[in-house]
Each structure stands twice: as C-alpha cells, then as structure tokens.
C-alpha cells in the first residue's frame, strides 16, 4: 500500500482501477481543516493527465507491473521487436503501446518494458543515451555566440532541439526523461 506521505514524482499507484504514475504533487496544510495533497497523475493505459486532490493519509494499492529487461532488435513500420534477455523469447509491440519515447530506441539497446495484465504499457529507456545527428540545418558562423536552438533529426528518426552550432554527423547525449540535448559527445 502507498500512502500520501510516500508520494514522489514517478511513484506508481492504482486510481479507480487503473495504473497511474505521479507527474507532480504538492502537500498542502491549510490553516483550517485537514492537510491534503494535490497531484497530477498520468495514466499508463491512455496517457491522459488527471488532476486529483487526496486527503492526507489516504492509501492506494500499487499496480502489479512486471518490469522485463529486453533488447531492441528491429522495427518494421509501426511494430517494434524485442528479445527477453532471460528467456530469449521475441515479442513484437505496436509503437503506440510503447509510449512517447519509442522513437528514441536504437538497435541492440537494452530497455525495460513495463507490462500490465500481459500487455506492454510503457518503455523505460536509460536516463541518458547517445545518438548521431543525421539531419540538421547547417551551422552559420557566429551561431555559438547568439545561443538558441534548432530542430535536428537523430539516427532513430526522433527530432530533438539542439544548439545552433551542431552539425550532421555529431554524436550527442540526450536526456530521455525530458527529450532534451545534454552535451556533444564527439
């Protein structure tokens, strides 16, 4: 059981029979009345955001999520094929069931697939990944001083905002939690 005292960003809980995770929370202790917690929850099943207020001390069940470490093998159209590292079983999932970071997955990358009631609901990538820029507007002399960003396509097809001076062929580090550029690797 999870209590409102245990709330942190990323904590998983069951609300109205569906699995959610906490995006934001705020403990509030008004001068009058009991304390409560304002939360922003995101559904694993639909991706919808839900604003909820809970009384302090309320308890919730933890969702029965199975985390399976898998290796990404290949993609065909909108289907992604993974191999379970323990059983060597190959499973194919639709891109939409893997969440918003599916386009950052690179061949042979190890990921954690969250499974709820025998179906995948989300993919957890490593916090930082390195990908090569394959398409970007050319850098112009003086861009480094002006700052700013431009969209760049990386080798997996994802579009990431990068500094203006980065060019095609550069390998960059990306924070998968925010889908943002961190640094140039080489």
Secondary structure, DSSP 8 states (H G I E B T S, - for coil): -EEGGG--TT-EEEETTEEEEEEEEEEE--SSS--EEEEEEEETTT--EEEEEEETT-EE----EEEEEEEEEEEETTEEEEEETTT--EEEEEGGGG-TTGGG--TT-EEEEEEETTEEEEEE--SEEEEEEEEE----TTHHHH--EEEEEETTS-EEEEETT--TT-EEEEETTTTEEEEE--
